[in-house]
Amino acid sequence: MVGKLHKFALDNGVEYFMISFTDLFGAQRAKLVPLDAIDEMETEGAGFAGFAAHLDMTPAHPDMLAVPSPNSAVQLPWKPKLAWVPANCVMEGEEVSQAPRNTLCRMIGKARELGLSIQTGVEAEYFLITPDGSAISDPRDIADKPCYDQQALMRRCDVITEICDYMLALGWSPYQNDHEDANGQFEMNFQFSDALTTADRHSFFKFMVKSVAENHDLRATFMPKPFKQLTGNGCHAHISAWNADGSTNLFAGDDELGLSDMARHFLGGIVQHASALTAITNPTVNSYKRINAPVTHSGATWAPNTVTWSGNNRTHMVRVPGPGRFELRLADGATNPYLFQAAVIAAGLLGIETSADPGKRLDIDMYAEGHKARGAKRLPLNLLDALRAFEKDKPLRSMLGDEFSAAYLKLKRQEWDQYTAHFTSWERENALDI
């Protein structure tokens, strides 16, 4: 019997499939499967050794099978004989609870039990840099305020339009591309969708941007803070909740910002669990060089460091740019596309469950007047603080799943330990003559 992927291949001229899963650190892992073998892979899954990826497993674990999601297959526009297919991981007939896409699917299921379809959009920022990673790729991109720089955008027009053309062909409805606030930095926006579709597209977008950049002898990085003096890579999310058939925005209300009570409770969950969320939205050591950065070359970091929310004010962790939705500005380019969505949904559902109050809305400029936000909680200063906050947040850990949470904490603590054991040039420069 010919499966869905086989039919997809015959209809589109595809000869190979990349069956892909994303591990706990956000790394994409794949096997390249020829068309002749895809029917068995669609049913049984492609075999992986979980220990070889960033998952909490040992070499003694049995095969982990990545079972592709046929309806999510994407033909590579720049290499049309290949298709990329995200997969859910199973082991001995049971889902791998710690696998990120599985975790998101569980959260979507919990929302669906409440009659909710969570809709999100992401704004993924990245730098185009030299192949060795030492500098931005455009030596003429040196303006003090390079955001929206027309000429700098034009010099990278071939790369940007190629990626945008691919998104158009894929039906993502991209609607704007711009040079961002840092020299060498860009952002590309595409239409929001349900959380799983957005996560799949976010994953593929990162893969596509890196691949296209390499084809132009460049390198793309989503690293949160690749250059000390420049604004870092954020990954803002626009969030709303709709009824099951997607016909009614349940976040739309009649308060002064156009939010419903449900939207305020969901937002309250984000606010109450913000410190723990950073372990997932800002998952690397480098992440905290962005959200706790001093003033950058352009004059603003565009990143929060305090748990506050506002109307249409970009200096806060959350802003409400229009009725029926809000924008979470916390996450950075290193966030795992699946865990990001899962954590947002988990915190929001906890907020709805407890009728959480987001607290007082602030309309001050947090970059200039942050000292006036009396009582506002500071975000974690480093990855260890974030992991400790996540460990203490039992409701959030339970909502996301105990097995996932334990695995994530274990591997991320190992990463922190590796970092603290690393000997740096800063130590020699500052302590050699003490």
C-alpha positions in Angstrom: 0.0 0.0 0.0 1.3 3.4 -1.0 1.5 5.8 2.0 0.9 9.5 2.2 4.6 10.4 1.9 5.1 8.1 -1.1 2.1 9.8 -2.8 3.6 13.2 -1.8 6.8 12.2 -3.5 5.2 11.0 -6.7 3.1 14.2 -6.9 6.1 16.5 -6.3 9.1 14.8 -7.8 10.7 14.0 -4.4 13.3 11.3 -4.3 14.5 11.5 -0.7 13.0 12.4 2.7 14.8 14.0 5.7 13.0 12.5 8.7 13.8 15.0 11.4 13.3 15.4 15.1 14.5 18.2 17.4 16.3 17.3 20.6 16.1 19.0 24.0 18.8 21.5 23.1 17.0 22.5 19.9 19.4 20.7 17.6 17.7 19.1 14.5 18.6 15.5 13.9 17.7 13.7 10.7 18.1 10.6 8.5 18.0 10.7 4.8 15.6 8.1 3.5 15.1 7.2 -0.2 11.7 7.0 -1.7 11.8 3.2 -2.1 12.0 2.9 1.7 9.6 5.6 2.8 6.5 3.5 3.2 8.1 1.4 5.9 9.5 4.5 7.6 6.1 6.2 7.6 4.7 3.2 9.5 7.6 2.1 11.7 9.7 5.3 11.9 13.4 5.9 11.4 15.7 4.4 14.0 18.0 6.6 16.2 20.2 6.1 19.2 18.7 8.7 21.6 21.9 8.9 23.6 23.7 10.3 20.5 21.4 13.4 20.6 20.7 15.7 23.5 18.2 13.5 25.2 18.4 11.9 28.7 19.2 8.4 27.5 22.1 5.9 27.7 23.8 3.8 25.1 21.8 0.8 26.6 18.4 2.2 25.6 16.6 0.5 22.7 16.1 2.2 19.4 14.2 5.4 19.4 12.0 5.6 16.3 11.2 9.0 14.7 7.7 8.5 13.2 7.2 11.2 10.5 4.1 13.4 10.3 3.1 13.1 6.7 0.8 16.1 6.7 3.7 18.3 7.7 6.1 17.3 4.9 7.9 20.2 3.2 9.6 20.0 -0.1 12.9 21.8 0.0 12.4 24.7 -2.5 16.2 25.0 -3.0 16.6 21.3 -3.5 13.3 20.0 -4.7 14.3 16.3 -4.9 14.4 16.4 -1.1 11.6 16.8 1.5 11.8 17.5 5.2 9.4 15.8 7.5 9.1 16.5 11.3 8.7 13.4 13.4 7.4 12.4 16.8 9.6 10.0 18.8 8.5 6.7 20.2 10.3 3.9 22.0 9.0 0.3 22.3 5.5 1.5 21.2 5.3 4.4 23.7 5.8 8.1 23.1 9.1 9.5 24.3 7.8 12.0 26.9 10.9 14.1 26.9 10.9 14.7 23.1 10.1 18.3 22.4 7.5 17.8 19.6 5.8 15.2 21.8 5.8 17.7 24.6 4.1 20.4 22.5 1.5 17.9 21.2 0.6 17.1 24.8 0.1 20.8 25.6 -2.0 21.3 22.5 -4.1 18.3 23.7 -4.6 19.9 27.1 -5.7 23.2 25.4 -8.0 21.2 23.2 -9.7 19.6 26.2 -10.7 23.2 27.2 -12.0 23.9 23.7 -9.0 26.1 22.8 -6.9 26.3 19.8 -3.7 28.3 20.6 -2.6 30.4 17.7 0.9 31.9 17.6 3.3 33.7 15.3 7.0 34.1 15.8 9.5 36.8 14.7 12.8 35.1 14.4 15.9 37.3 14.1 19.3 36.2 12.8 22.7 37.6 11.7 24.3 37.0 8.4 28.0 36.6 9.3 31.3 35.5 7.8 31.8 31.7 7.4 34.3 31.6 10.3 31.8 33.4 12.6 34.1 36.2 13.5 32.2 39.2 12.0 29.1 40.3 10.3 29.3 39.6 6.5 28.7 43.1 5.3 31.7 45.4 6.1 29.7 48.5 5.0 26.9 47.8 7.5 28.3 50.2 10.1 25.5 52.7 10.9 24.9 53.7 14.5 21.2 53.0 14.0 21.0 50.4 11.2 17.4 49.3 11.8 15.4 49.3 8.5 18.6 50.4 6.7 17.5 50.4 3.0 21.0 50.1 1.5 22.2 47.4 3.9 19.0 45.4 3.1 19.6 45.9 -0.6 23.1 44.5 -0.3 21.7 41.3 1.1 18.6 41.4 -1.1 19.5 38.2 -3.0 19.6 36.1 0.2 16.5 37.7 1.8 14.3 37.5 -1.4 15.3 34.0 -2.0 14.2 32.9 1.4 11.0 35.0 1.1 10.3 33.5 -2.3 10.5 30.0 -0.8 8.1 31.0 2.0 5.7 32.3 -0.6 5.9 29.1 -2.5 5.3 27.1 0.7 2.1 29.1 1.4 3.4 30.6 4.6 2.1 34.1 3.7 5.3 36.1 4.5 4.4 39.8 4.8 7.6 41.8 5.6 11.4 41.5 5.8 13.7 44.0 7.3 17.1 44.9 8.5 17.0 44.7 12.3 18.5 46.8 15.0 22.0 45.4 14.9 24.5 45.6 12.1 24.2 42.5 10.0 20.9 41.4 11.6 17.6 40.6 9.8 14.0 39.6 10.6 11.4 37.9 8.4 7.8 37.6 9.3 5.2 35.1 8.2 1.5 34.6 9.0 0.5 33.1 12.4 -1.1 29.7 12.7 -1.9 27.0 15.2 1.0 26.4 17.6 2.2 23.1 16.1 2.2 24.5 12.5 4.1 27.5 13.8 6.7 25.3 15.6 7.2 23.2 12.5 7.6 26.3 10.4 9.9 27.9 12.9 12.1 24.8 12.8 12.1 24.6 9.0 12.8 28.4 8.8 16.0 28.0 10.8 17.1 25.1 8.7 16.2 27.0 5.5 17.9 30.3 6.5 21.1 28.5 7.4 21.1 26.4 4.2 20.4 29.4 1.9 23.1 31.5 3.6 25.6 28.7 3.1 24.7 28.5 -0.6 25.7 32.2 -0.8 29.0 31.5 1.0 27.7 33.2 4.2 26.7 31.9 7.6 23.4 32.5 9.5 23.3 32.5 13.3 20.3 32.7 15.6 22.7 32.9 18.6 21.2 35.2 21.3 24.2 37.5 21.6 26.9 36.8 19.0 28.5 40.3 19.3 29.0 42.1 22.5 28.2 45.6 21.4 25.2 44.8 19.2 21.6 44.0 19.9 21.0 40.3 20.3 18.6 37.9 18.4 15.2 37.9 19.9 12.3 35.6 19.0 9.1 37.4 19.9 5.8 35.4 19.9 2.3 36.8 19.2 -0.3 34.7 21.1 -4.0 34.3 21.0 -6.6 31.6 21.8 -9.5 30.7 19.5 -12.4 28.3 19.8 -11.9 24.7 18.5 -12.9 25.5 14.9 -10.9 28.7 14.7 -13.9 30.9 14.1 -13.8 33.1 17.2 -10.8 34.8 18.9 -11.4 34.1 22.6 -8.8 36.7 23.6 -10.8 39.5 22.1 -12.6 41.5 24.7 -13.9 44.9 25.6 -11.3 46.2 28.2 -9.2 49.2 27.4 -6.7 47.1 25.4 -9.3 44.8 23.7 -8.5 41.8 25.9 -11.0 39.3 27.3 -10.9 37.9 30.9 -9.5 34.7 29.4 -6.7 36.6 27.8 -5.8 38.4 31.0 -5.7 35.1 32.9 -3.5 33.5 30.2 -1.3 36.6 30.5 -1.3 36.2 34.2 0.0 32.7 33.9 2.9 34.0 31.7 3.7 36.7 34.2 3.5 34.4 37.3 5.7 31.7 35.7 8.1 34.1 33.8 11.2 33.3 35.8 10.8 29.6 35.3 9.9 30.1 31.6 13.3 31.7 30.9 14.9 28.3 31.3 13.1 27.3 28.1 12.7 30.7 26.3 16.3 31.6 27.0 18.0 28.3 27.2 21.8 29.0 26.9 24.5 30.6 28.9 24.8 33.2 26.2 21.0 34.0 26.4 21.6 36.0 29.6 24.1 38.3 27.8 21.0 39.5 25.8 18.3 39.9 28.5 20.7 41.5 31.0 22.8 43.5 28.4 24.0 47.0 28.9 23.0 49.6 26.3 24.1 48.5 22.9 25.6 50.3 19.9 22.2 51.4 18.7 21.1 52.8 22.0 18.7 50.0 23.2 18.8 46.3 23.8 15.1 45.7 22.8 15.2 42.9 25.4 13.4 42.8 28.8 15.1 42.2 32.1 12.0 42.6 34.3 8.7 40.9 34.6 6.3 43.6 33.4 3.6 44.1 30.8 2.2 47.1 29.0 0.1 48.3 26.1 1.9 49.1 22.8 5.3 49.6 24.5 8.3 47.5 23.4 10.3 48.1 26.5 8.3 45.5 28.5 8.4 41.7 28.6 4.9 41.6 27.3 3.1 44.2 25.2 -0.4 44.4 23.8 0.0 45.8 20.3 -3.7 45.4 19.4 -7.0 43.8 20.5 -7.2 40.1 21.0 -3.5 39.2 21.2 -0.3 40.0 23.1 3.4 39.8 22.2 5.8 37.9 24.5 9.2 39.5 23.9 11.2 37.3 26.3 12.5 34.5 24.1 15.7 34.6 22.0 17.0 32.9 18.9 18.3 29.8 20.8 14.9 28.8 22.0 13.7 25.4 21.0 10.8 26.0 18.5 8.7 23.2 20.1 9.5 23.8 23.7 8.9 27.5 23.3 5.3 26.9 22.2 4.8 24.2 24.8 6.0 26.4 27.7 3.9 29.3 26.6 0.8 27.1 26.4 1.6 25.4 29.8 2.0 28.7 31.6 -1.1 30.2 30.0 -3.3 27.2 30.8 -2.1 27.4 34.4 -3.2 31.0 34.4 -6.6 30.2 33.1 -6.9 27.3 35.6 -6.1 29.6 38.6 -7.7 32.8 37.2 -4.3 34.4 37.5 -4.0 38.2 37.6 -1.2 39.7 35.5 -0.9 42.6 37.9 -0.7 46.3 37.2 -0.1 47.3 33.6 2.9 49.7 33.3 3.3 52.3 30.6 6.7 53.7 31.5 9.8 53.4 29.4 11.5 50.5 31.2 14.9 51.4 29.6 14.9 54.9 31.1 12.5 54.6 34.0 12.8 51.0 35.1 13.6 52.2 38.6 10.0 53.4 38.9 8.6 49.8 38.5 8.7 49.2 42.2 8.2 45.6 43.2 8.6 44.3 39.7 10.5 41.1 39.6 13.8 40.9 37.8 14.3 38.1 35.3 17.1 35.5 36.1 20.6 36.8 35.8 22.0 33.6 34.3 21.1 30.1 33.2 21.7 28.6 36.6 19.2 31.0 38.2 16.7 30.2 35.5 17.1 26.4 36.0 16.6 26.9 39.7 13.4 28.9 39.1 12.2 26.1 36.8 13.0 23.5 39.3 11.0 25.3 42.0 8.0 25.9 39.8 6.2 22.6 40.5 3.0 23.5 38.7 4.8 24.4 35.5 7.0 21.3 35.6 3.9 19.1 36.2 1.9 20.7 33.4 4.8 20.2 30.9 5.3 16.6 32.2 7.6 15.3 35.0 9.6 13.1 32.7 10.3 15.9 30.3 11.1 18.4 33.1 13.5 16.0 34.8 15.3 15.3 31.6 15.6 18.9 30.6 16.9 20.0 34.0 19.4 17.2 34.1 20.9 18.0 30.7 20.8 21.7 31.1 22.6 21.4 34.5 25.3 19.4 32.8 25.6 22.2 30.3 26.0 24.7 33.0 28.6 22.5 34.8 30.6 22.3 31.5 30.4 26.1 31.2 31.7 26.7 34.7 34.5 24.2 34.2 35.6 26.0 31.0 38.8 28.1 31.5 38.5 31.6 29.8 40.9 34.3 28.7 38.9 36.7 30.9 40.2 34.8 34.0 43.8 35.2 33.0 43.4 38.8 32.0 41.8 39.7 35.4 43.5 37.4 37.8 47.0 36.6 36.5 48.7 39.3 38.5 46.6 39.2 41.6 
